[in-house]
Amino acid sequence: MTKTQKFENPIETNRQTITRLLSGAGTVKRLNNVNWLRTEISYVEPRTLFYLPAKQQKTHLDYNSMKNIGDAYDYIIHNPTTPIDATEVCRIHSMMCAGTKIHGGVFRSTQKVIEINVNGQRFHAPDYHDIPSKLNEIIFNLNNSQDSAPIRAFKVHYELIMLQPFDDFNKRLSRMIMNWVLVQGGYRPIVFNQPSDKQKYKDAITAYANGNYKAYMTYMKSCMLRTQKAIIKVLTKSKIL
């Protein structure tokens, strides 16, 4: 069995298992599934990827923006067939910025350097003048690719991060658009909720930027498989109270 099959075969099997568990499922199972994912994506994931000692978290974590992530998650769950285009990308960003100091849905207007803090490497984003055309190119490739939904989702996640279309919240936007692609493809969202994800997530993005596409995809697929297993566990244990 190849490394690709090591992930792809179980991912497809788990997708079918989750579909079966949800097929004809009552309200409790469905709500438990949705609520578990929403909590992990909007509350646990930000605390994991932006880890700080407990004494500092209240000061540095923006709990309003964490609520906004949950609202954006609700939007993608309730719009599984809405075409993803530049307007929708801006809409999701606006949701995530509500009530914060970041002007949501407005492309950055100055040159910005992408700084992924791994081994001191810095990656330069395209000039701000190029954002509209490059975003349209990313969306076009997303919607016209023959790749599977997971591959398209992982690619658009990386491409949006490297584009840095907005002044802030680009990575959380990229993860949300990635999950929207997965939902539209019949899969469940991915969560990055393990302590090791704080570094491994950055390492994977940096690996791709340095030409190691395989390492990035392997990490993303492993996270997808891990999330699927957690969802199956939630659904299996769901009972009417």
TAVENHU-V700624 format. One record per residue. N is the residue number from 1. RES is the residue in one small letter. SS is DSSP state (alpha for helix, beta for strand, coil for the rest). D_LAST is the distance of its C-alpha to the last C-alpha in Angstrom with 1 decimal. Layout:
BEGIN
[[N	RES	SS	D_LAST] [N	RES	SS	D_LAST]]
END
This chain:
BEGIN
[[1	m	coil	43.0] [2	t	coil	43.7] [3	k	alpha	41.8] [4	t	alpha	40.8] [5	q	alpha	39.4] [6	k	alpha	37.6] [7	f	alpha	35.3] [8	e	alpha	35.7] [9	n	alpha	34.8] [10	p	alpha	31.5] [11	i	alpha	30.6] [12	e	alpha	31.2] [13	t	alpha	29.4] [14	n	alpha	26.3] [15	r	alpha	26.6] [16	q	alpha	26.6] [17	t	alpha	23.6] [18	i	alpha	21.5] [19	t	alpha	22.8] [20	r	alpha	21.9] [21	l	alpha	18.3] [22	l	alpha	18.0] [23	s	coil	20.1] [24	g	coil	18.3] [25	a	coil	14.9] [26	g	coil	12.3] [27	t	alpha	11.6] [28	v	alpha	8.7] [29	k	alpha	11.2] [30	r	alpha	14.0] [31	l	alpha	12.8] [32	n	alpha	12.0] [33	n	alpha	15.4] [34	v	alpha	17.2] [35	n	alpha	15.9] [36	w	alpha	16.7] [37	l	alpha	20.1] [38	r	alpha	20.8] [39	t	alpha	20.2] [40	e	alpha	22.4] [41	i	alpha	25.1] [42	s	alpha	25.4] [43	y	alpha	24.9] [44	v	alpha	25.1] [45	e	alpha	27.8] [46	p	alpha	30.3] [47	r	alpha	30.0] [48	t	alpha	30.7] [49	l	alpha	33.6] [50	f	coil	35.1] [51	y	coil	34.6] [52	l	coil	36.2] [53	p	coil	36.0] [54	a	alpha	33.4] [55	k	alpha	36.2] [56	q	alpha	37.4] [57	q	alpha	34.2] [58	k	alpha	33.8] [59	t	alpha	37.4] [60	h	alpha	37.5] [61	l	coil	34.1] [62	d	coil	33.9] [63	y	alpha	30.4] [64	n	alpha	31.3] [65	s	alpha	32.2] [66	m	alpha	28.9] [67	k	alpha	27.1] [68	n	alpha	29.6] [69	i	alpha	28.7] [70	g	alpha	25.1] [71	d	alpha	26.7] [72	a	alpha	28.9] [73	y	alpha	26.1] [74	d	alpha	24.4] [75	y	alpha	27.9] [76	i	alpha	28.4] [77	i	alpha	25.0] [78	h	coil	25.8] [79	n	coil	29.4] [80	p	coil	29.4] [81	t	coil	32.8] [82	t	coil	34.7] [83	p	coil	37.9] [84	i	coil	38.1] [85	d	coil	41.4] [86	a	alpha	43.1] [87	t	alpha	41.9] [88	e	alpha	38.3] [89	v	alpha	38.9] [90	c	alpha	40.3] [91	r	alpha	37.5] [92	i	alpha	34.9] [93	h	alpha	37.2] [94	s	alpha	37.5] [95	m	alpha	33.8] [96	m	alpha	33.7] [97	c	alpha	36.7] [98	a	coil	35.6] [99	g	coil	36.6] [100	t	coil	38.2] [101	k	coil	41.9] [102	i	coil	41.9] [103	h	coil	43.3] [104	g	coil	40.7] [105	g	coil	41.8] [106	v	coil	45.5] [107	f	beta	47.2] [108	r	coil	48.9] [109	s	coil	52.6] [110	t	coil	54.0] [111	q	coil	54.3] [112	k	coil	51.5] [113	v	beta	51.4] [114	i	beta	48.3] [115	e	beta	47.8] [116	i	coil	45.4] [117	n	coil	46.0] [118	v	coil	46.6] [119	n	coil	50.0] [120	g	coil	51.4] [121	q	coil	51.4] [122	r	beta	51.6] [123	f	beta	51.1] [124	h	beta	52.7] [125	a	coil	50.9] [126	p	coil	53.0] [127	d	coil	55.1] [128	y	alpha	53.3] [129	h	alpha	55.6] [130	d	alpha	54.2] [131	i	alpha	50.5] [132	p	alpha	50.3] [133	s	alpha	52.1] [134	k	alpha	50.3] [135	l	alpha	46.9] [136	n	alpha	47.9] [137	e	alpha	49.1] [138	i	alpha	45.8] [139	i	alpha	43.9] [140	f	alpha	46.4] [141	n	alpha	46.1] [142	l	alpha	42.3] [143	n	alpha	42.4] [144	n	alpha	45.3] [145	s	coil	44.5] [146	q	coil	44.1] [147	d	coil	42.0] [148	s	coil	38.4] [149	a	alpha	35.7] [150	p	alpha	34.9] [151	i	alpha	38.7] [152	r	alpha	39.2] [153	a	alpha	36.2] [154	f	alpha	37.6] [155	k	alpha	41.1] [156	v	alpha	40.3] [157	h	alpha	38.4] [158	y	alpha	41.5] [159	e	alpha	43.9] [160	l	alpha	42.3] [161	i	alpha	42.3] [162	m	alpha	46.0] [163	l	alpha	46.9] [164	q	coil	45.4] [165	p	coil	45.6] [166	f	beta	44.4] [167	d	coil	45.4] [168	d	coil	42.1] [169	f	coil	38.5] [170	n	alpha	39.9] [171	k	alpha	37.8] [172	r	alpha	34.5] [173	l	alpha	35.7] [174	s	alpha	36.8] [175	r	alpha	33.4] [176	m	alpha	31.7] [177	i	alpha	34.3] [178	m	alpha	33.9] [179	n	alpha	30.2] [180	w	alpha	31.0] [181	v	alpha	33.4] [182	l	alpha	30.8] [183	v	alpha	28.3] [184	q	alpha	31.2] [185	g	coil	32.1] [186	g	coil	28.8] [187	y	coil	27.6] [188	r	coil	25.1] [189	p	coil	26.3] [190	i	coil	27.6] [191	v	coil	26.8] [192	f	coil	29.3] [193	n	coil	27.2] [194	q	coil	29.1] [195	p	coil	31.8] [196	s	coil	34.5] [197	d	alpha	33.8] [198	k	alpha	35.8] [199	q	alpha	39.0] [200	k	alpha	38.3] [201	y	alpha	37.3] [202	k	alpha	40.7] [203	d	alpha	42.5] [204	a	alpha	41.3] [205	i	alpha	42.5] [206	t	alpha	45.8] [207	a	alpha	46.3] [208	y	alpha	46.0] [209	a	alpha	48.4] [210	n	coil	50.8] [211	g	coil	50.8] [212	n	coil	48.2] [213	y	alpha	46.0] [214	k	alpha	44.7] [215	a	alpha	43.3] [216	y	alpha	41.4] [217	m	alpha	39.9] [218	t	alpha	39.1] [219	y	alpha	37.1] [220	m	alpha	35.3] [221	k	alpha	34.3] [222	s	alpha	33.2] [223	c	alpha	30.8] [224	m	alpha	29.6] [225	l	alpha	29.0] [226	r	alpha	27.2] [227	t	alpha	24.8] [228	q	alpha	24.1] [229	k	alpha	23.2] [230	a	alpha	20.8] [231	i	alpha	19.1] [232	i	alpha	19.0] [233	k	alpha	17.3] [234	v	alpha	14.6] [235	l	alpha	14.2] [236	t	alpha	14.4] [237	k	alpha	11.7] [238	s	coil	9.1] [239	k	coil	6.2] [240	i	coil	3.8] [241	l	coil	0.0]]
END
